Amino acid sequence: MVDFVGAGCGAADLITVRGKKLIENADVIIYAGSLVNPELTKYAKDDCEIYNSAYMTLDEVIDVMKKAEADGKNTVRLHTGDPSLFGAIREQTDRLDELGIKYKICPGVSSFCGAAAALKAEYTLPEVSQSVIITRMAGRTPVPEKESLESLASHGASMVIFLSAGMTAEVSERLQKGGYSAETPAALVYKATWKDEKVCRCTVGTLAETAEKNGINKTALIVVGDFLGVNRHLSKLYDPSFETGYRKAKK
């Protein structure tokens, strides 16, 4: 069995209870060393085989899984955050399907959740934004044309941009072309929930300047939207005049 496990957004104690148990019982661990906190490997058994996939190709990863399966061992494939977001798991599970190797997926806490916690913010504020767009800039890996930053920015929703901290000048330019003003609140969240976490608040227009000033060019999320501003509207959920299935409205 191969278990794909979401390692969480950084801090070792933010992995799920299930994920920790899977690591503790694993005979083989392949972890994404470029992003996953190495402290998580301390939960492993003393005789566990541990591989850092930052130095491996897809074929090499699959070969380790094949050998472990042939030897009757349990494998944990440890991915950063939640495996469903920029985890590159589909190419692995397709190969496992072809090989007839069973696998399961254990969700994790994504870094976009960690960033919100670091910012002490709520992405979905009533009458401000009720949608969150999670995306990335096109770089060496392209994105579909209809999902360009300009196109997505036109919605004015809360936005979290992964894998783009080294391109902040272009991100800023494209966001403004799409409809965000230069004054729209923004932030760079470096290594959310890690011990060396850094939160840099700015605006869409000052993203590049802020990144350069703070030496941020990787391992950071770009967060954009009016939810970071000062406007607030109370939800209806706790409004005394709003009736729910649990509470009568009060005059």
Secondary structure as the mmCIF struct_conf table of DSSP 4:
data_model
#
loop_
_struct_conf.conf_type_id
_struct_conf.id
_struct_conf.beg_label_comp_id
_struct_conf.beg_label_asym_id
_struct_conf.beg_label_seq_id
_struct_conf.end_label_comp_id
_struct_conf.end_label_asym_id
_struct_conf.end_label_seq_id
STRN STRN1 VAL A 2 GLY A 6
STRN STRN2 GLY A 8 GLY A 8
BEND BEND1 CYS A 9 GLY A 10
HELX_RH_3T_P HELX_RH_3T_P1 ALA A 12 LEU A 14
BEND BEND2 ILE A 15 ILE A 15
HELX_RH_AL_P HELX_RH_AL_P1 VAL A 17 ASN A 25
BEND BEND3 ASP A 27 ASP A 27
STRN STRN3 VAL A 28 TYR A 31
TURN_TY1_P TURN_TY1_P1 GLY A 33 LEU A 35
BEND BEND4 VAL A 36 VAL A 36
HELX_RH_3T_P HELX_RH_3T_P2 PRO A 38 TYR A 43
BEND BEND5 ALA A 44 ALA A 44
TURN_TY1_P TURN_TY1_P2 ASP A 46 ASP A 47
STRN STRN4 GLU A 49 ASN A 52
HELX_RH_3T_P HELX_RH_3T_P3 SER A 53 TYR A 55
HELX_RH_AL_P HELX_RH_AL_P2 LEU A 58 ALA A 70
TURN_TY1_P TURN_TY1_P3 ASP A 71 GLY A 72
STRN STRN5 THR A 75 HIS A 79
BEND BEND6 THR A 80 THR A 80
STRN STRN6 GLY A 81 GLY A 81
TURN_TY1_P TURN_TY1_P4 PRO A 83 PHE A 86
HELX_RH_AL_P HELX_RH_AL_P3 ARG A 90 LEU A 99
TURN_TY1_P TURN_TY1_P5 GLY A 100 GLY A 100
STRN STRN7 TYR A 103 CYS A 106
HELX_RH_AL_P HELX_RH_AL_P4 SER A 111 LEU A 119
TURN_TY1_P TURN_TY1_P6 LYS A 120 LYS A 120
BEND BEND7 TYR A 123 TYR A 123
STRN STRN8 LEU A 125 LEU A 125
TURN_TY1_P TURN_TY1_P7 PRO A 126 VAL A 128
STRN STRN9 SER A 129 SER A 129
STRN STRN10 VAL A 132 ARG A 136
BEND BEND8 GLY A 139 THR A 141
HELX_RH_3T_P HELX_RH_3T_P4 GLU A 145 GLU A 147
HELX_RH_AL_P HELX_RH_AL_P5 LEU A 149 ALA A 153
TURN_TY1_P TURN_TY1_P8 SER A 154 HIS A 155
STRN STRN11 SER A 158 PHE A 162
BEND BEND9 LEU A 163 LEU A 163
HELX_RH_3T_P HELX_RH_3T_P5 ALA A 165 MET A 167
HELX_RH_AL_P HELX_RH_AL_P6 THR A 168 GLY A 178
TURN_TY1_P TURN_TY1_P9 GLY A 179 GLY A 179
TURN_TY1_P TURN_TY1_P10 ALA A 182 GLU A 183
BEND BEND10 THR A 184 THR A 184
STRN STRN12 PRO A 185 TYR A 190
BEND BEND11 LYS A 191 LYS A 191
TURN_TY1_P TURN_TY1_P11 ALA A 192 THR A 193
BEND BEND12 TRP A 194 TRP A 194
TURN_TY1_P TURN_TY1_P12 LYS A 195 ASP A 196
STRN STRN13 LYS A 198 THR A 203
HELX_RH_3T_P HELX_RH_3T_P6 VAL A 204 THR A 206
HELX_RH_AL_P HELX_RH_AL_P7 LEU A 207 LYS A 213
TURN_TY1_P TURN_TY1_P13 ASN A 214 GLY A 215
BEND BEND13 LYS A 218 THR A 219
STRN STRN14 ALA A 220 VAL A 224
BEND BEND14 GLY A 225 GLY A 225
HELX_RH_3T_P HELX_RH_3T_P7 ASP A 226 LEU A 228
BEND BEND15 GLY A 229 VAL A 230
BEND BEND16 LYS A 236 LYS A 236
TURN_TY1_P TURN_TY1_P14 LEU A 237 TYR A 238
TURN_TY1_P TURN_TY1_P15 PRO A 240 SER A 241
BEND BEND17 GLY A 245 TYR A 246
#
